[in-house]
């Protein structure tokens, strides 16, 4: 399992979750550092990871690429002319490495890349102003974007064009599909709206006490939110009520949440239900949220980057090693997983 975080100070941080077995009767976890260096010329605004691949975007208009397995840089992409605001990988369920990367920027532009090698397939401009966030449908065929123009866009990734556009009346800062793609969530200030994906029908509203800065879907209709209230809140999106909450999870704002569960691939049955969180004070913490149902849990592991963290991403895959396949086999897997993207 791996985590990658970005900071205002231009540093990128990579961690690998390791088990420390001091004796047969106890087991503890630690976030072992993989790398840390100033990868951008200015602050890092967004990060994404899938399997061994990772990417970061910054206010230097650049996307940097990394191989988490060897803790090395793979180069950079320079197709945007404004701050990169959001990144997302598409990985088919049967593969351990991504097929596509999408990116959004502060000038309203949107780019679609093939992930191996990283080649620009299509660039378009679905918003008149900055794009705040992007979310990929689990099928890899659609993407939702929200922007400062107070609009929601749907992008057909197969055809490489905008297929839907509507005004929201208020700026949404975050958007994300749930694990099945049947619902999507939009955050506006201290509220999160739950919508039906098929017709965008509003199902319920989740009212937080303060501004929501990060959202992450879990399993069985659970949605995790964090923000200026310094808590990690788990919402039951079926009822619109709080399922449980980790009070004062951090002493400062929560800027990122990652759910490390079986949705990303291979978590053993005896693993705890892991959730990682990052705060603007530079601390990353790992939680077993099953304990939060009964009492306030203590973090399973913690790492202090001593920097102002802005974003967090992670992968549940235990092994970073990419399968060794021939070029012809690799092409067949690519064609079978996606068509026309």
Secondary structure, DSSP 8 states (H G I E B T S, - for coil): -EEEEEETTSEEEEEEEEEEEEETTEEEEEEEEEEEEE-SSS-EEEEEEETTEEEEEETTS-EEEEETTTTEEEEEE---SS-EEEEEEE--TT-SS-SEEEEEETTS-EEEEEETTEEEEEEE---SS-EEEEEE-TTSSEEEEEETTSEEEEEETTTTEEEEEEE-SS---EEEE-TTSSEEEEEETTEEEEEETTT--EEEEEE-SS-EEEEEE-STTEEEEEETT--EEEEETTTTEEEEEETTSSSS-EEEEEEESGGGS---TTS--EEEEEETTSEEEEEEGGGGGTS----SEEEE--S-EEEEEEE--S--------HHHHHHHHHHH-S--
